[in-house]
Amino acid sequence: MIAVLFPGQGAQSPGMLEPWLALDAVSAHLAELSEATDADVLAHGTTSDADTIRDTAVAQPLLVAAGLATARVALGGAAPGLVAGHSVGELGAAALAGVFDDATAMRLVTARANAMAQAAASSEPTSMAAVLGGVEEEVLERLEQLGLTPANMNGGGQIVAAGAKAGIEALVAEPPARARVIELQVAGAFHTSYMEPAVAALAAAAAEVSPAAPTSTLLSNSDGSEVTDGADALERIVRQVASPVRWDLCQERMLALGVTGILEVAPGGVLTGLAKRSLKGVPAVALKSPDDLPAARELVEQHA
């Protein structure tokens, strides 16, 4: 069974869409998706600099658009066996699974991104940091001591902490034993209580959507479980804004369900990197440019 994965914020890079515009199908789809958001996806994916696309209001629509456009061209009409997305990637995953259409995903991600950017700007200074290695229990104990939240439990010895900037700085200065801490270039403490104001804004946008039941197995960030009801899928996406991402549980569920191949849509690399440690031996293809499409299509053909 093939699993199609959508990366989250932080995976974007300057010029990431440039090579994809050579494909008419991708270029046309990106243009359509760009019309459904107030962010110029085409411009931000080709000419905007790193500081511009780091902006939450830009990064999130850009990522969902890139993921959907490249997923459609890579699958070529084939139905994925399983779909999952990390953080904002859940919107792309839900669209690919048929919970709502691609344009609706773009409208929702626009509401999400703008609300999260506003929540971050109106709170005390906050930040996030990746904690690599260490003993999980000791890492979690250190975060609790500093009043930080394990915002992303990514598996493979990686936990992303979030909270007050002073707490993140203390974590960097005195990391847990045998762990390395890297502060992330993000606008705020995502997937924590600091984002509660954004939940209400996204819920208002979601109230305008009539979701359908997923047509592929869809995993939830909240607990790695399979979501079979469209309304439940949408509600989980709304709550996820202020709740931790349990990617570790998503990966465990993929193994339990018998996933035999992984396709990470553009800008691929982060989730396949995590899979190398948590889903050892499962072949994976990350879409970084159109040069990866032949390998992607071969993987889909072999594992669909």
Buried (B, 14 or more C-beta within 10 A) or exposed (E): BBBBBBBBBBBBEBEBBEBBBEBEEBBEBBBBBBEBBEBBBBBBBBEBEEEBBBBBBBBBBBBBBBBBBBBBBBBEEEBBBBBBBBBBBBBBBBBBBBBBBBBBBBBBBBBBBBBBBBBBEEBEEBBBBBBBBBEBEEBBEBBEEBEBBBBBBBBBBBBBBBBBBBBBBBBBEEBBEEBEBEBBEBBBBBBBBBBEBBBEBBBEBBEEBEBBBBEBBBBBBBEBBEBEBBBBBBBBBBBBBBBBBBBBBBBBBBEEBEBBBBBBBBBBBBBBBBBEEBBEEBBBBBBBBBEBBEBBBEBBEEBB
